């Protein structure tokens, strides 16, 4: 019975994810493309946006280390990284770029030329992000890291207009059959004990967000430890820390290392 309830909630979660809008029910870009003739002019904004999300998710699915990740997870990740950019938020120049892109896209879809070639993808991207800066659009396969096999992934995205990079972290919670985009840096308000301990041992320590950390799971044979993720920020031969979490909300400092010294285990603030 418990397993049936879990499956039901999983199906409901998928239904909610894909039940948004007329085109949200489509899981596959080819199936969505075949709906083109039924699309009204006022619906094209949502239609091409949905098609973009699906194409990007399907591209991620081709990477070997993401092949076991459910399509809905990659789809929701793409939506998170690239939120919809409505026409009303776009300036006159952007609207002109979008209009030109739409003319080209309409020709492709009318002729059922659905192969994702460079011209089609260029026009699709120009349509959803005419400013070339709203999205962190470029995610290279070699920049995706599987930090914990089949459970935790790091994505580095590049804003091609500004050159700014940003890291995203995708956590697949197998225990709850769920997934989240999480922040690996503890929130100060919700982790006062963590920061009190960190301040005591390394008062000048600062988190580095540019580089991805290394991660490992707790000991499988230890029921009190097996669900924890241990995070160690990028090592630069300076002060460093290791901390743990089982929900990416509450964190505990586990080890610290002062520059030139050995690691020491810490679990509580020293009295």
N, C-alpha and C positions, 0 to 999 in steps of 0.2 A: 504494500500500500504506500509506504513511504517513497519508494522509487517512482511509483506512478504520479504521486504529487509533485516530485522533483521534475519529472518530465513535463508535466502540465505547466508548471511555472516557467520552464525553459521555453516551451512553445508559446506561452503568452508573451514572454520577453521578446521573442523573435517577431511575433505578430505586432507588438507595439512598435518595434523598431522599423518595421517595413509598412506599417499601416498609416503612415503620415502622408496625406495628399493622394491625388489620383494615381500618381506613378510610383508611389512608395512601395507598392506590393511587388514590384518586379525585382527579381534577384539577379537577373542576367542581362547584360547590355544588348545582346542580340535579340532577346525576346522583347526588350523595351524598344529597340530600333524598329521592329516590325509593327509597332503601334503608331508609327509616324502619321499615317493617313488619317487617324482619328483625332489627332492633336489640333486644337483650335489655336488661333494666333495668340490669344491671351494666356494660353497654357504653355507656350514654348519656353518661357523662362524657367518654369519648374521642370519641364521635360528635359531640356538640355542640361540643366543642373544635375538631375538625377542620372542622366546618361554619363556625365563626367565622373560623378562619384563611383558609379559601377565600373567604369573603365579603369580608373585609378586603383580601385580595390582589386580588380582582376589582374592588373599588372603586378601588384604586391604578391598576389597568390602564386605567381610564376617563380618567385625566388625560393630556392630549395629549403631554406630554413623557415619558411612560412607556409610550406605546403600542407601542414597538418592543422593550421589555424582555420577555424570556421569562417566562411565567406562573410557572415553577418558581423563578425568581429572586425575584419579588415574594412568593411563598409562603414561601420560606425567610427572607426579610427579616422578614415579619410574625411568623413563629415566633420569630425572634431577639428582636424587640422585645417580643413578648407570649408568653413561655414559659408552658407549661401550669401551672395552679394546682390541684393535686389536692385532692379533698375533705378528705383527712386533714390538710392544712395549713390548713384553714379553721376559724375559731371557730364557736361555736354560732349567733351572730347571722348569720354568713355562710352557714351551712348552711341556716338558715331562709329567707334570701333566695334561695338557690339552689333550694330545694324549690318555692317559689312561682313562680319563673321557669320551672322545669321543667314545672309544670302548664300554664302558658300556652303554652310551646313545644310540648308534646305535642298540644294542641288544634290549633295551626296545622299541625303536620306530619300529624296524623291526617286532617285535612280537605284535605290537599295544597295548603294556602295558603302557597306558597313565595315569594311576592313579598316582597322585602325592604323592608317598610314600617317606619315608625319604631317601632311597638309591638313587632314581631318583633325588630328589632335591639336595642331596649332590653332586652328579656327575655333575649336571647342574651348581651348584654354583662353583664347582672346575673348570669347563670349562670356564665360563665367567670371573672368578676372581681367577686364580691359585695362585696368590701371597698372597691371604687372607688378603689383606690390601688396595687394590685399591678402594674397595667399602666400603661405610658405610652400610653394608648389614643387620644388625640386627635391625629391628623396631618392638618392642613388642606392642601388642594392648593396653595394659594398659598405655603405654607411649604416646599414641595419645590423644590429648586433643581437644575437640570442644570448642574453645575459644569464638566464636559467633555462635550460632546454625545455621547450614547449610550454613555458609558463611566463617568462618575462623577457620583453624585447625593448631595445632602445632604438629610436629612430632619430637621425639627425637630418633636419630639413634646412633648406637654404632659401632665403629671400633673394631672388635674382636681381631685384632692383637695388636693394641696399647692401647686399652681400652679408647680411646678418644671418647667423646660424642659430638654431634653437633645437634643443633636445626634447623629445617626447618619450614617455615610458608607458608601455602597454602591458598590463597585468591580466593574465588569464587565470581566474580563480576557479580551479577545477572542483574544489570542494562545494562551491555554490553554483557551479555551471554558469558563471558570470564573467564579465570582463570590465576593466576600468582603465581610463587614462589617469595615471597617478603622478604625484610629485614625490621624488625620493628624498627631498630635503625636509626634515621635520618642521612642522608649523610651530612657531614660538609660543603662541597662546595656548595651544593644546598639548605642548610637551615641555612644561616648565621644569620638571624634574630632570629631563634630558639636558636642557640647556644649563641648569644649575651645576650638573655634574661636569659638563663640557667646560664651563667657565672655570671650575675649580682645577681641572687638570691642564687645560690648554686655553687660557683666557684670551689669547690673541687669534685663536683659530677662526678661519673663514672658509665657508663652503665654496668649492669651485664648480660652476655650472657648465663650463665649456666642455669639459671632458667627461666621458661616461665612466661610471665606477665599475668595479668588479663585484660580482655577487655570487653567493652560494646558498644552498638550502641547509637547514639544520640537520642534525643526526637523525636518520630514519628510524633507528632503533630506540630513540628516546622520545616518548610520547609528549613530553613537555617542551621538546625542542624541534621536532620534525616539521612543524608548520611555519617556522620562522625563516625569514630571508635575512641574510647577513650582507650588509653593504659596506664596501670600503672605497672611499673616494680615490680618484686618480692619484697615484703616488708620485711625488716630485722630490723625494729624498729630503722632505721637510717634516714638520709635525703632521701626523695623520691619525685617523680614527677608524674604528669599525663599530657599526651599530646595527641593531636588529629590529624587525617588525613582522607582525603576522597579518596586518591589515592595511598597511601604508597610511595609517592615521596616528597610531601610537608607537613611539620609538624608545628604545633603550640603548644607552651607550654600553658597549661590551668590552672594547679594548682601546687603548690610546698608545701613541708612540711619539715621543719627543725626538726632535732631530738629533741623530747620532746615538740614540739609545734604543734599547730593546722594547718590544711590545709588552705592555702590562695589562692584565685583565681587570676590568672595573665593572661593577654592576650597580653600585649604589653610591650616592654622594657621601664622601668621607666626613665623619663627624669631627 
